[in-house]
Amino acid sequence: MPRRVGEYELLAKLGEGGMGVVHLARRPGGERLALKILRPAIVGDDEARSRLAREVASLQRIRSRWVAEILDADPWGEVPYVATRYVPGLSVHDHVVEEGVIEGDDLVWFAGCLAEGVASVHACGVLHRDIKPSNVLMEGRTPILIDFGLARVAEDPKLTRTGYLLGTPGYLAPEILYGDDATEASDVHSWAATVAYAGLGRPPYGRGPAMAIMDRVRRGEHDLRGLPPELARLLASEIGRAHV
């Protein structure tokens, strides 16, 4: 991997997923950001790059305190990338593992902020499609939503067969597992499951083989025991409403 992409100097690898590899990068003025270098299979032809350009144009309208907004993108470059605000914090998944669950007023704050972040994405006519604990970063006690919307770029069926868009079974809504299109309600389901994980320290649909987890999701067999009763009722109602 080159040490520079476009005008950006790559400083360190931050993570990797189905869409691409994310690096901490620095632009000439010294500002640090997160630079996602997209996989060749995702942007392998002009049609895919055009789809990426259209999607990025929509995503660049999103402005929210609770979203790591897109700062720059080059769908047509030799090395295509999307640059977003850098959030120097642990993911919710890692935060729970290393520091424990989020409790009390902090959990209520977390749920509300994350809901506002999701709403700001929807307000621009965009779906996130992959809300899960590893796609929410903690900036202090505040959740910041990352990796929104780009899954739509790879809707080509030949890519979905590769498993790129499988996602994480315990956070995908039932309708997606049944093969239906994602909706705003699908994101709400994923929001509720992510909040549940933050407060419980375990996935609400349990652990085990992916097929077993997906079966529990389809049947609505979530376990929210241990959450504050009012929040548990809210999350249960949103998970239920998301796949009616």
MARBA-3410 file (N, C-alpha, C, O; in Angstrom, 1 decimal):
244
0.8,-1.2,0.0,0.0,0.0,0.0,0.9,1.2,0.0,1.8,1.4,0.8 ~ 0.6,2.2,-0.9,1.4,3.4,-0.9,1.2,4.2,0.4,0.3,4.0,1.1 ~ 2.2,5.0,0.7,2.1,5.9,1.9,1.4,7.1,1.6,1.2,7.9,2.5 ~ 0.9,7.3,0.4,0.2,8.5,0.1,-0.9,8.2,-0.9,-0.7,7.4,-1.9 ~ -2.1,8.7,-0.7,-3.2,8.5,-1.7,-3.7,9.9,-2.0,-4.2,10.6,-1.1
-3.6,10.3,-3.3,-4.0,11.7,-3.6,-3.1,12.6,-2.8,-1.9,12.5,-2.8 ~ -3.8,13.6,-2.2,-3.0,14.6,-1.4,-2.8,14.1,0.1,-2.2,14.8,0.9 ~ -3.3,12.9,0.4,-3.3,12.5,1.8,-2.1,11.5,2.1,-1.8,10.6,1.4 ~ -1.5,11.8,3.2,-0.4,10.9,3.7,-1.1,9.9,4.7,-1.8,10.3,5.6 ~ -0.8,8.6,4.4,-1.4,7.6,5.3,-0.5,7.4,6.5,0.7,7.2,6.4
-1.1,7.5,7.7,-0.3,7.4,9.0,-0.4,6.1,9.6,0.6,5.6,10.2 ~ -1.6,5.5,9.6,-1.8,4.2,10.3,-3.0,3.5,9.9,-4.0,4.2,9.5 ~ -3.1,2.2,9.9,-4.3,1.5,9.6,-5.2,1.5,10.8,-4.8,1.1,11.9 ~ -6.5,1.9,10.6,-7.4,1.9,11.7,-8.3,0.7,11.7,-8.8,0.3,12.8 ~ -8.6,0.2,10.5,-9.6,-1.0,10.5,-9.8,-1.4,9.1,-9.3,-0.9,8.1
-10.6,-2.5,9.0,-10.9,-3.1,7.7,-12.2,-3.7,7.7,-12.6,-4.3,8.7 ~ -12.9,-3.6,6.6,-14.3,-4.2,6.5,-14.5,-4.7,5.0,-13.6,-4.7,4.2 ~ -15.8,-5.0,4.8,-16.1,-5.5,3.5,-16.0,-4.5,2.4,-15.7,-4.8,1.2 ~ -16.2,-3.2,2.7,-16.1,-2.1,1.7,-14.7,-1.7,1.4,-14.4,-1.3,0.3 ~ -13.8,-1.8,2.4,-12.4,-1.3,2.2,-11.6,-1.3,3.5,-12.0,-1.8,4.5
-10.4,-0.6,3.4,-9.5,-0.5,4.5,-9.5,1.0,4.9,-9.4,1.9,4.1 ~ -9.6,1.2,6.2,-9.6,2.6,6.7,-8.2,2.9,7.3,-7.7,2.2,8.1 ~ -7.7,4.1,6.9,-6.4,4.6,7.5,-6.6,5.9,8.1,-7.5,6.7,7.7 ~ -5.9,6.2,9.2,-5.7,7.5,9.7,-4.8,8.2,8.7,-3.7,7.7,8.4 ~ -5.2,9.4,8.2,-4.5,10.1,7.2,-4.4,11.6,7.6,-5.1,12.1,8.4
-3.5,12.3,6.9,-3.3,13.7,7.1,-3.2,14.4,5.8,-2.6,14.0,4.8 ~ -4.0,15.5,5.7,-3.9,16.3,4.5,-2.9,17.4,4.6,-2.3,17.6,5.7 ~ -2.5,18.1,3.6,-1.3,19.0,3.6,-1.4,20.0,4.7,-0.4,20.4,5.2 ~ -2.6,20.5,5.1,-2.7,21.5,6.1,-2.4,21.0,7.5,-2.4,21.7,8.5 ~ -2.3,19.6,7.6,-2.1,19.0,8.9,-3.3,18.4,9.6,-3.1,17.7,10.6
-4.5,18.6,9.0,-5.7,18.0,9.6,-5.7,16.5,9.4,-5.3,16.0,8.4 ~ -6.0,15.8,10.5,-6.1,14.3,10.4,-7.6,13.9,10.1,-8.5,14.6,10.6 ~ -7.7,12.8,9.4,-9.0,12.3,9.0,-9.0,10.8,8.8,-7.9,10.3,8.8 ~ -10.1,10.2,8.7,-10.2,8.8,8.4,-10.4,8.6,6.9,-11.4,9.1,6.3 ~ -9.5,7.9,6.3,-9.5,7.7,4.8,-9.9,6.2,4.5,-9.1,5.4,4.8
-11.0,6.0,3.9,-11.4,4.6,3.5,-11.0,4.4,2.1,-11.6,5.1,1.2 ~ -10.1,3.5,1.9,-9.7,3.1,0.5,-10.6,1.9,0.1,-10.6,0.9,0.8 ~ -11.3,2.1,-1.0,-12.4,1.1,-1.3,-11.8,0.0,-2.1,-10.8,0.1,-2.9 ~ -12.3,-1.2,-1.9,-11.8,-2.4,-2.5,-12.1,-2.4,-4.0,-13.2,-1.8,-4.4 ~ -11.2,-3.0,-4.8,-11.5,-3.0,-6.3,-12.8,-3.6,-6.7,-13.4,-3.1,-7.7
-13.2,-4.6,-6.0,-14.5,-5.3,-6.3,-15.7,-4.4,-6.1,-16.7,-4.5,-6.8 ~ -15.5,-3.4,-5.2,-16.6,-2.5,-5.0,-16.8,-1.4,-6.1,-17.9,-1.0,-6.4 ~ -15.6,-1.0,-6.6,-15.6,0.1,-7.6,-14.9,-0.4,-8.8,-14.0,0.3,-9.3 ~ -15.3,-1.5,-9.3,-14.5,-2.2,-10.4,-14.8,-1.7,-11.8,-14.1,-2.1,-12.7 ~ -15.9,-0.9,-12.0,-16.2,-0.5,-13.3,-16.9,0.9,-13.2,-17.1,1.4,-12.1
-17.1,1.5,-14.4,-17.6,2.9,-14.4,-19.0,3.0,-13.8,-19.4,4.0,-13.2 ~ -19.8,1.9,-14.0,-21.2,2.0,-13.4,-21.1,2.0,-11.9,-21.8,2.8,-11.2 ~ -20.2,1.2,-11.3,-20.0,1.2,-9.8,-19.5,2.5,-9.3,-19.9,3.0,-8.3 ~ -18.5,3.1,-10.1,-18.0,4.4,-9.7,-19.0,5.5,-9.8,-19.0,6.4,-8.9 ~ -19.9,5.4,-10.8,-20.9,6.4,-10.9,-21.9,6.3,-9.8,-22.4,7.3,-9.2
-22.2,5.1,-9.4,-23.1,4.8,-8.2,-22.5,5.4,-7.0,-23.1,6.0,-6.1 ~ -21.2,5.2,-6.8,-20.4,5.7,-5.6,-20.5,7.3,-5.6,-20.7,7.9,-4.6 ~ -20.3,7.9,-6.8,-20.3,9.3,-6.9,-21.7,9.9,-6.5,-21.8,10.9,-5.8 ~ -22.7,9.2,-7.0,-24.1,9.7,-6.6,-24.4,9.5,-5.1,-24.9,10.4,-4.5 ~ -23.9,8.4,-4.6,-24.2,8.2,-3.2,-23.4,9.2,-2.3,-23.9,9.7,-1.3
-22.2,9.4,-2.7,-21.4,10.3,-1.9,-22.0,11.7,-1.9,-21.9,12.4,-0.9 ~ -22.5,12.1,-3.1,-23.2,13.4,-3.2,-24.3,13.6,-2.2,-24.5,14.6,-1.6 ~ -25.1,12.5,-2.0,-26.1,12.5,-1.0,-25.6,12.5,0.4,-26.1,13.3,1.3 ~ -24.6,11.7,0.6,-24.0,11.6,2.0,-23.3,12.9,2.5,-23.3,13.2,3.7 ~ -22.8,13.6,1.5,-22.1,14.9,1.9,-23.1,15.9,2.4,-22.6,16.9,3.0
-24.4,15.7,2.3,-25.3,16.7,2.8,-25.5,16.5,4.3,-26.1,17.3,5.0 ~ -25.1,15.3,4.8,-25.4,15.0,6.2,-24.4,15.8,7.1,-23.2,15.8,7.0 ~ -25.0,16.6,8.0,-24.3,17.4,9.0,-24.9,17.2,10.4,-26.0,17.6,10.6 ~ -24.1,16.5,11.2,-24.7,16.2,12.6,-23.5,16.0,13.5,-22.5,15.5,13.2 ~ -23.8,16.5,14.7,-22.8,16.3,15.8,-22.5,14.8,16.0,-21.4,14.4,16.5
-23.5,14.0,15.7,-23.4,12.6,16.1,-23.1,11.7,14.9,-23.3,10.5,14.9 ~ -22.6,12.3,13.8,-22.2,11.6,12.6,-20.8,12.0,12.2,-20.5,13.2,12.1 ~ -19.9,11.1,11.8,-18.6,11.4,11.2,-18.8,11.7,9.8,-18.8,10.8,8.9 ~ -19.0,13.0,9.5,-19.4,13.4,8.1,-18.3,13.2,7.1,-17.1,13.2,7.4 ~ -18.7,13.1,5.8,-17.8,13.0,4.7,-17.2,14.3,4.4,-17.9,15.3,4.3
-15.8,14.4,4.3,-15.1,15.6,4.1,-14.6,15.7,2.6,-14.4,16.8,2.1 ~ -14.4,14.5,2.0,-13.8,14.5,0.7,-14.0,13.1,0.1,-14.2,12.1,0.9 ~ -14.0,13.0,-1.2,-14.1,11.7,-1.8,-13.5,11.8,-3.3,-13.6,12.8,-3.9 ~ -13.0,10.7,-3.8,-12.6,10.6,-5.2,-13.0,9.3,-5.7,-12.2,8.3,-5.7 ~ -14.2,9.2,-6.3,-14.7,7.9,-6.8,-14.0,7.5,-8.1,-13.9,6.3,-8.4
-13.3,8.4,-8.8,-12.8,8.1,-10.1,-11.2,8.0,-10.1,-10.6,7.8,-11.1 ~ -10.6,8.1,-8.9,-9.2,8.1,-8.8,-8.6,6.6,-9.1,-9.4,5.7,-9.0 ~ -7.4,6.6,-9.3,-6.7,5.2,-9.5,-6.9,4.4,-8.2,-7.1,3.2,-8.3 ~ -6.8,5.1,-7.1,-7.1,4.5,-5.8,-8.4,5.3,-5.2,-8.2,6.3,-4.6 ~ -9.6,4.8,-5.4,-10.8,5.5,-5.0,-10.9,5.5,-3.4,-10.5,4.5,-2.8
-11.3,6.6,-2.9,-11.4,6.7,-1.4,-12.6,7.6,-1.0,-13.1,8.4,-1.8 ~ -12.9,7.5,0.3,-13.9,8.4,0.9,-13.2,8.8,2.2,-12.8,8.0,3.0 ~ -13.2,10.1,2.5,-12.5,10.7,3.7,-13.6,11.2,4.6,-14.5,12.0,4.2 ~ -13.6,10.8,5.9,-14.5,11.3,6.9,-13.8,11.9,8.1,-12.6,11.7,8.3 ~ -14.5,12.6,8.9,-14.0,13.2,10.1,-13.4,12.0,11.0,-14.0,10.9,11.1
-12.2,12.2,11.6,-11.6,11.3,12.4,-12.1,11.4,13.8,-12.1,12.5,14.4 ~ -12.5,10.3,14.4,-13.0,10.3,15.8,-12.0,9.4,16.6,-12.0,8.2,16.4 ~ -11.2,10.0,17.5,-10.2,9.3,18.2,-10.7,8.6,19.4,-10.4,8.9,20.6 ~ -11.6,7.6,19.2,-12.2,6.9,20.3,-12.4,5.4,20.0,-12.3,5.0,18.8 ~ -12.7,4.6,21.0,-13.0,3.2,20.8,-14.4,3.0,20.2,-15.2,3.9,20.4
-14.5,1.9,19.5,-15.9,1.6,19.0,-16.7,1.2,20.3,-16.1,0.8,21.3 ~ -18.0,1.2,20.1,-18.8,0.7,21.2,-18.5,-0.7,21.6,-18.5,-1.1,22.8 ~ -18.3,-1.5,20.6,-17.9,-2.9,20.8,-16.7,-3.0,21.7,-16.7,-3.7,22.8 ~ -15.6,-2.3,21.4,-14.4,-2.3,22.1,-14.5,-1.6,23.5,-13.9,-2.0,24.5 ~ -15.3,-0.5,23.5,-15.5,0.2,24.8,-16.1,-0.7,25.8,-15.7,-0.8,27.0
-17.1,-1.5,25.4,-17.8,-2.4,26.3,-16.8,-3.5,26.8,-16.8,-3.9,28.0 ~ -16.0,-4.0,25.9,-15.1,-5.1,26.2,-14.0,-4.6,27.2,-13.7,-5.2,28.2 ~ -13.5,-3.3,27.0,-12.4,-2.8,27.7,-12.8,-2.0,29.0,-12.1,-2.1,30.0 ~ -14.0,-1.4,28.9,-14.4,-0.5,30.0,-15.7,-0.9,30.7,-16.1,-0.3,31.7 ~ -16.4,-1.8,30.1,-17.7,-2.2,30.7,-18.8,-1.6,30.0,-18.7,-0.8,29.1
-20.0,-2.0,30.5,-21.3,-1.5,29.8,-21.5,-0.1,30.2,-20.9,0.5,31.1 ~ -22.4,0.6,29.4,-22.8,1.9,29.6,-24.1,1.9,30.4,-25.0,1.1,30.1 ~ -24.1,2.7,31.5,-25.2,2.5,32.5,-25.9,3.8,32.8,-25.4,4.9,32.4 ~ -27.1,3.8,33.4,-27.8,4.9,33.9,-28.0,6.0,32.9,-28.4,5.8,31.8 ~ -27.8,7.2,33.4,-28.0,8.4,32.5,-27.1,8.4,31.3,-27.5,8.9,30.2
-25.9,7.8,31.4,-25.0,7.7,30.2,-25.7,6.9,29.1,-25.5,7.1,28.0 ~ -26.4,5.8,29.5,-27.0,4.9,28.5,-28.2,5.7,27.9,-28.4,5.5,26.7 ~ -28.9,6.4,28.6,-30.0,7.2,28.1,-29.5,8.2,27.1,-30.0,8.4,26.0 ~ -28.4,8.9,27.5,-27.7,9.9,26.6,-27.2,9.2,25.3,-27.4,9.7,24.2 ~ -26.6,8.1,25.5,-26.1,7.3,24.4,-27.2,7.0,23.4,-27.1,7.2,22.2
-28.3,6.4,23.9,-29.4,6.0,23.0,-30.0,7.2,22.3,-30.3,7.1,21.1 ~ -30.2,8.4,23.0,-30.8,9.6,22.4,-29.9,10.2,21.3,-30.3,10.5,20.3 ~ -28.6,10.3,21.6,-27.6,10.8,20.7,-27.6,10.0,19.4,-27.6,10.5,18.3 ~ -27.5,8.6,19.6,-27.4,7.8,18.5,-28.7,7.8,17.6,-28.6,7.7,16.4 ~ -29.8,7.9,18.3,-31.1,8.1,17.6,-31.1,9.3,16.7,-31.5,9.3,15.6
-30.5,10.4,17.3,-30.5,11.7,16.5,-29.5,11.6,15.3,-29.8,12.1,14.3 ~ -28.4,10.8,15.5,-27.5,10.6,14.4,-28.2,9.8,13.3,-28.1,10.2,12.1 ~ -28.9,8.8,13.6,-29.6,8.0,12.6,-30.7,8.9,11.9,-30.8,8.8,10.7 ~ -31.4,9.7,12.7,-32.4,10.5,12.1,-31.8,11.6,11.2,-32.5,11.9,10.1 ~ -30.6,12.1,11.5,-30.0,13.0,10.6,-29.6,12.4,9.2,-29.7,13.0,8.2
-29.2,11.1,9.3,-29.0,10.4,8.0,-30.2,10.2,7.2,-30.3,10.4,6.0 ~ -31.3,9.8,7.9,-32.6,9.6,7.2,-33.1,10.9,6.7,-33.8,10.9,5.6 ~ -32.9,12.0,7.3,-33.4,13.3,6.9,-32.8,13.7,5.5,-33.4,14.5,4.8 ~ -31.7,13.1,5.1,-31.1,13.4,3.8,-31.5,12.3,2.8,-31.0,12.3,1.7 ~ -32.4,11.5,3.2,-32.9,10.5,2.2,-31.9,9.3,2.1,-32.0,8.6,1.1
-31.1,9.1,3.1,-30.1,8.0,3.1,-30.4,7.0,4.2,-30.8,7.4,5.2 ~ -30.1,5.7,3.9,-30.2,4.7,4.9,-28.7,4.4,5.3,-27.8,4.4,4.5 ~ -28.6,4.0,6.6,-27.2,3.6,7.0,-26.9,2.2,6.6,-25.9,2.0,5.9 ~ -27.8,1.3,6.9,-27.7,-0.1,6.4,-26.8,-1.0,7.2,-26.8,-2.2,7.0 ~ -26.0,-0.5,8.1,-25.0,-1.3,8.8,-24.7,-0.8,10.2,-23.6,-0.7,10.6
-25.8,-0.4,11.0,-25.6,0.1,12.3,-25.3,-1.1,13.2,-26.1,-2.1,13.3 ~ -24.2,-1.0,13.9,-23.8,-2.1,14.8,-22.7,-1.5,15.8,-22.2,-0.4,15.5 ~ -22.4,-2.2,16.9,-21.4,-1.6,17.8,-20.1,-1.3,17.3,-19.5,-0.3,17.8 ~ -19.6,-1.9,16.2,-18.3,-1.6,15.7,-18.4,-0.4,14.7,-17.4,0.1,14.3 ~ -19.6,0.0,14.4,-19.8,1.2,13.5,-20.2,2.4,14.3,-20.7,3.4,13.7
-20.1,2.4,15.6,-20.3,3.6,16.5,-19.1,3.8,17.3,-18.7,2.9,18.1 ~ -18.5,5.0,17.2,-17.3,5.3,18.0,-17.7,6.2,19.2,-18.6,7.0,19.1 ~ -16.9,6.0,20.3,-17.2,6.8,21.5,-16.2,8.0,21.5,-15.0,7.8,21.6 ~ -16.8,9.2,21.5,-16.0,10.4,21.7,-16.4,11.0,23.0,-17.3,11.7,23.2 ~ -15.6,10.5,24.0,-16.0,10.7,25.4,-17.1,9.9,25.7,-17.1,8.6,25.6
-18.2,10.4,26.2,-19.5,9.7,26.4,-20.5,9.8,25.3,-21.6,9.3,25.4 ~ -20.0,10.4,24.2,-21.0,10.6,23.1,-20.7,9.7,21.9,-19.6,9.5,21.5 ~ -21.8,9.0,21.4,-21.6,8.1,20.3,-21.5,8.9,19.0,-22.3,9.8,18.7 ~ -20.7,8.4,18.1,-20.5,9.0,16.7,-20.7,7.9,15.7,-20.0,6.9,15.7 ~ -21.7,8.1,14.8,-22.0,7.1,13.8,-21.1,7.2,12.7,-20.8,8.3,12.1
-20.5,6.0,12.2,-19.6,6.0,11.1,-20.1,5.0,10.0,-21.0,4.3,10.3 ~ -19.5,5.1,8.9,-19.8,4.1,7.8,-21.2,4.1,7.3,-21.8,3.0,7.1 ~ -21.8,5.2,7.2,-23.2,5.3,6.8,-23.4,5.3,5.3,-22.6,6.0,4.6 ~ -24.4,4.5,4.9,-24.8,4.7,3.5,-24.0,4.0,2.4,-24.5,3.7,1.3 ~ -22.7,3.7,2.6,-21.9,3.3,1.5,-22.3,1.9,1.1,-21.9,1.5,0.0
-23.0,1.1,1.9,-23.4,-0.2,1.5,-24.2,-0.2,0.2,-24.2,-1.2,-0.6 ~ -24.9,0.9,0.0,-25.7,1.0,-1.2,-24.9,1.0,-2.5,-25.4,0.6,-3.6 ~ -23.7,1.4,-2.4,-22.8,1.4,-3.5,-22.6,0.0,-4.1,-22.4,-0.1,-5.3 ~ -22.6,-1.0,-3.3,-22.3,-2.3,-3.7,-23.6,-3.2,-3.8,-23.6,-4.4,-3.4 ~ -24.7,-2.6,-4.3,-25.9,-3.4,-4.4,-25.9,-4.4,-5.5,-26.9,-5.2,-5.6
-24.9,-4.3,-6.4,-24.9,-5.3,-7.5,-24.9,-6.7,-7.0,-24.2,-7.1,-6.1 ~ -25.9,-7.5,-7.5,-26.1,-8.9,-7.0,-24.8,-9.7,-7.0,-24.6,-10.6,-6.2 ~ -23.9,-9.5,-8.0,-22.7,-10.3,-8.1,-21.8,-10.0,-6.9,-20.9,-10.8,-6.6 ~ -21.9,-8.8,-6.3,-21.1,-8.5,-5.1,-21.8,-9.1,-3.8,-21.1,-9.6,-2.9 ~ -23.1,-9.0,-3.8,-23.8,-9.5,-2.6,-23.5,-11.0,-2.4,-23.5,-11.5,-1.3
-23.3,-11.7,-3.5,-23.0,-13.2,-3.4,-21.7,-13.4,-2.8,-21.4,-14.5,-2.3 ~ -20.8,-12.4,-2.9,-19.4,-12.6,-2.3,-19.5,-12.6,-0.7,-18.5,-12.9,-0.1 ~ -20.6,-12.1,-0.2,-20.7,-11.9,1.3,-20.3,-10.6,1.7,-20.3,-10.3,2.9 ~ -20.0,-9.6,0.8,-19.6,-8.3,1.2,-20.6,-7.6,2.1,-20.3,-6.8,3.0 ~ -21.9,-7.9,1.8,-23.0,-7.1,2.4,-23.7,-8.0,3.4,-24.8,-7.6,3.9
-23.2,-9.1,3.8,-23.8,-9.9,4.8,-24.1,-9.2,6.1,-25.1,-9.3,6.7 ~ -23.1,-8.4,6.5,-23.2,-7.6,7.7,-23.1,-8.5,8.9,-22.5,-9.6,8.8 ~ -23.5,-8.0,10.1,-23.4,-8.8,11.3,-24.8,-9.3,11.7,-25.7,-8.5,12.0 ~ -25.0,-10.6,11.7,-26.4,-11.2,11.8,-27.2,-10.6,12.9,-28.4,-10.3,12.7 ~ -26.6,-10.5,14.1,-27.4,-10.0,15.3,-27.9,-8.6,15.2,-28.6,-8.2,16.1
-27.5,-7.8,14.2,-27.9,-6.4,14.1,-28.6,-6.1,12.8,-29.1,-5.0,12.6 ~ -28.8,-7.1,11.9,-29.6,-6.9,10.7,-31.0,-7.1,11.0,-31.4,-8.1,11.8 ~ -31.9,-6.3,10.4,-33.3,-6.5,10.7,-33.9,-7.8,10.0,-33.3,-8.2,9.0 ~ -34.9,-8.3,10.5,-35.5,-9.6,9.9,-35.8,-9.5,8.4,-35.6,-10.4,7.7 ~ -36.4,-8.3,8.0,-36.7,-8.2,6.6,-35.6,-8.3,5.7,-35.7,-8.9,4.6
-34.4,-7.9,6.1,-33.2,-8.0,5.3,-32.8,-9.5,5.2,-32.4,-10.0,4.2 ~ -32.9,-10.2,6.3,-32.6,-11.6,6.3,-33.6,-12.4,5.5,-33.3,-13.5,5.0 ~ -34.8,-11.9,5.3,-35.8,-12.5,4.4,-35.6,-12.1,2.9,-36.3,-12.6,2.1 ~ -34.6,-11.2,2.7,-34.3,-10.9,1.3,-35.0,-9.6,0.8,-35.0,-9.3,-0.3 ~ -35.8,-8.9,1.7,-36.5,-7.7,1.4,-35.5,-6.5,1.4,-34.4,-6.6,1.9
-36.0,-5.4,0.8,-35.1,-4.2,0.8,-35.0,-3.6,2.2,-36.0,-3.7,3.0 ~ -33.9,-2.9,2.5,-33.8,-2.2,3.7,-34.7,-0.9,3.7,-34.9,-0.4,2.6 ~ -35.1,-0.5,4.9,-35.9,0.7,5.1,-35.4,1.4,6.3,-34.5,1.0,6.9 ~ -36.0,2.6,6.5,-35.6,3.3,7.7,-35.9,2.5,9.0,-35.1,2.5,9.9 ~ -37.0,1.7,8.9,-37.3,0.8,10.1,-36.2,-0.2,10.3,-35.9,-0.6,11.4
-35.5,-0.6,9.2,-34.4,-1.6,9.4,-33.3,-0.9,10.2,-32.7,-1.6,11.1 ~ -33.0,0.3,9.9,-32.0,1.1,10.7,-32.4,1.2,12.2,-31.6,1.1,13.1 ~ -33.7,1.4,12.4,-34.2,1.5,13.7,-34.0,0.2,14.5,-33.6,0.2,15.7 ~ -34.3,-0.9,13.9,-34.0,-2.2,14.5,-32.5,-2.3,14.9,-32.2,-2.7,16.0 ~ -31.6,-1.9,14.0,-30.2,-2.0,14.2,-29.8,-1.1,15.3,-28.9,-1.4,16.2
-30.4,0.1,15.4,-30.1,1.1,16.5,-30.5,0.4,17.8,-29.7,0.5,18.8 ~ -31.7,-0.2,17.9,-32.2,-0.7,19.1,-31.2,-1.9,19.6,-30.9,-2.0,20.8 ~ -30.8,-2.7,18.7,-29.9,-3.8,19.0,-28.6,-3.3,19.5,-28.0,-3.9,20.4 ~ -28.1,-2.2,18.9,-26.8,-1.6,19.3,-26.9,-1.0,20.7,-26.0,-1.2,21.5 ~ -28.0,-0.3,20.9,-28.2,0.3,22.3,-28.2,-0.8,23.3,-27.7,-0.7,24.4
-28.9,-1.9,23.0,-29.1,-3.1,23.9,-27.7,-3.6,24.2,-27.4,-3.9,25.4 ~ -26.8,-3.8,23.2,-25.5,-4.3,23.4,-24.7,-3.4,24.4,-24.0,-3.8,25.3 ~ -24.8,-2.1,24.1,-24.1,-1.1,24.9,-24.5,-1.2,26.4,-23.6,-1.0,27.3 ~ -25.8,-1.5,26.7,-26.2,-1.5,28.0,-26.1,-2.9,28.7,-26.1,-3.0,29.9 ~ -26.0,-3.9,27.9,-26.0,-5.3,28.4,-24.6,-5.9,28.4,-24.3,-6.8,29.2
-23.8,-5.5,27.4,-22.5,-6.1,27.2,-22.6,-7.4,26.5,-21.6,-8.2,26.5 ~ -23.7,-7.7,25.9,-23.9,-8.9,25.0,-24.9,-8.6,23.9,-25.7,-7.7,24.1 ~ -24.8,-9.3,22.8,-25.8,-9.1,21.7,-27.2,-9.5,22.2,-27.3,-10.5,22.8 ~ -28.2,-8.7,21.8,-29.5,-9.0,22.3,-30.1,-10.3,21.7,-31.1,-10.9,22.3 ~ -29.5,-10.8,20.6,-30.0,-12.1,20.0,-29.0,-13.2,20.3,-29.1,-14.3,19.7
-28.1,-13.0,21.3,-27.3,-14.1,21.7,-26.1,-14.3,20.8,-25.9,-13.6,19.8 ~ -25.3,-15.3,21.1,-24.1,-15.6,20.4,-24.3,-17.0,19.8,-25.2,-17.7,20.1 ~ -23.3,-17.4,19.0,-23.3,-18.8,18.4,-23.2,-18.7,16.9,-22.8,-17.7,16.4 ~ -23.5,-19.8,16.2,-23.4,-19.8,14.8,-24.3,-18.8,14.1,-25.4,-18.5,14.6 ~ -23.8,-18.2,13.0,-24.5,-17.2,12.3,-26.0,-17.6,12.0,-26.9,-16.8,12.2
-26.1,-18.8,11.5,-27.5,-19.3,11.2,-28.4,-19.3,12.4,-29.6,-19.0,12.2 ~ -27.9,-19.7,13.5,-28.7,-19.8,14.7,-29.1,-18.3,15.1,-30.3,-18.1,15.6 ~ -28.2,-17.4,15.1,-28.5,-16.0,15.4,-29.6,-15.5,14.5,-30.5,-14.8,14.9 ~ -29.4,-15.7,13.2,-30.3,-15.2,12.2,-31.7,-15.8,12.4,-32.7,-15.1,12.2 ~ -31.8,-17.0,12.8,-33.1,-17.7,13.1,-33.8,-17.0,14.2,-35.0,-16.8,14.2
-33.0,-16.6,15.3,-33.6,-16.0,16.4,-34.1,-14.6,16.0,-35.1,-14.1,16.5 ~ -33.3,-13.9,15.2,-33.7,-12.6,14.7,-35.0,-12.7,14.0,-35.9,-11.9,14.2 ~ -35.1,-13.6,13.1,-36.4,-13.8,12.3,-37.6,-14.0,13.2,-38.7,-13.6,12.9 ~ -37.3,-14.8,14.3,-38.4,-15.1,15.2,-38.7,-14.0,16.2,-39.6,-14.1,17.0 ~ -37.8,-13.0,16.3,-37.9,-11.9,17.3,-37.6,-12.4,18.7,-38.1,-11.8,19.6
-36.7,-13.3,18.8,-36.3,-13.8,20.1,-35.1,-13.1,20.7,-34.0,-13.6,20.8 ~ -35.4,-11.8,21.1,-34.3,-11.0,21.7,-34.4,-11.1,23.2,-35.5,-11.2,23.8 ~ -33.3,-10.9,23.9,-33.3,-10.9,25.4,-32.7,-9.6,25.9,-31.5,-9.3,25.7 ~ -33.6,-8.8,26.4,-33.3,-7.5,26.9,-33.2,-7.4,28.5,-33.2,-6.3,29.0 ~ -33.2,-8.6,29.1,-33.2,-8.6,30.6,-31.9,-8.0,31.1,-30.8,-8.3,30.6
-32.1,-7.1,32.0,-30.9,-6.4,32.6,-30.9,-4.9,32.3,-30.1,-4.1,32.9 ~ -31.7,-4.5,31.3,-31.8,-3.1,30.9,-32.8,-2.4,31.8,-33.7,-3.1,32.3 ~ -32.7,-1.1,32.0,-33.7,-0.4,32.7,-35.1,-0.7,32.1,-35.2,-0.6,30.8 ~ -36.1,-0.9,32.9,-37.4,-1.4,32.3,-38.0,-0.4,31.2,-38.5,-0.9,30.2 ~ -37.9,0.9,31.4,-38.5,1.8,30.4,-37.7,1.7,29.1,-38.3,1.7,28.1
-36.4,1.7,29.2,-35.6,1.6,28.0,-35.8,0.2,27.3,-35.9,0.2,26.1 ~ -35.9,-0.8,28.1,-36.2,-2.2,27.5,-37.5,-2.2,26.8,-37.6,-2.8,25.7 ~ -38.5,-1.5,27.3,-39.8,-1.5,26.6,-39.7,-0.7,25.3,-40.2,-1.1,24.3 ~ -38.9,0.4,25.3,-38.8,1.2,24.1,-38.0,0.4,23.0,-38.5,0.3,21.9 ~ -36.9,-0.2,23.4,-36.2,-1.0,22.4,-37.0,-2.2,21.9,-36.9,-2.5,20.7
-37.7,-2.9,22.8,-38.5,-4.0,22.3,-39.6,-3.6,21.3,-39.8,-4.2,20.3 ~ -40.2,-2.4,21.6,-41.2,-1.9,20.7,-40.6,-1.5,19.3,-41.2,-1.7,18.3 ~ -39.4,-0.9,19.3,-38.8,-0.5,18.1,-38.3,-1.7,17.3,-38.4,-1.7,16.1 ~ -37.7,-2.7,18.0,-37.3,-3.9,17.3,-38.6,-4.6,16.7,-38.5,-5.0,15.5 ~ -39.6,-4.6,17.4,-40.9,-5.3,16.9,-41.4,-4.5,15.7,-41.9,-5.1,14.7
-41.5,-3.2,15.9,-42.1,-2.4,14.8,-41.2,-2.4,13.5,-41.8,-2.2,12.4 ~ -39.9,-2.6,13.7,-39.0,-2.6,12.5,-39.3,-3.7,11.5,-38.9,-3.5,10.3 ~ -39.9,-4.8,11.9,-40.1,-5.9,11.0,-41.5,-6.3,10.8,-41.8,-7.4,10.4 ~ -42.5,-5.4,11.2,-43.9,-5.7,11.1,-44.2,-5.6,9.6,-45.4,-5.8,9.2
END
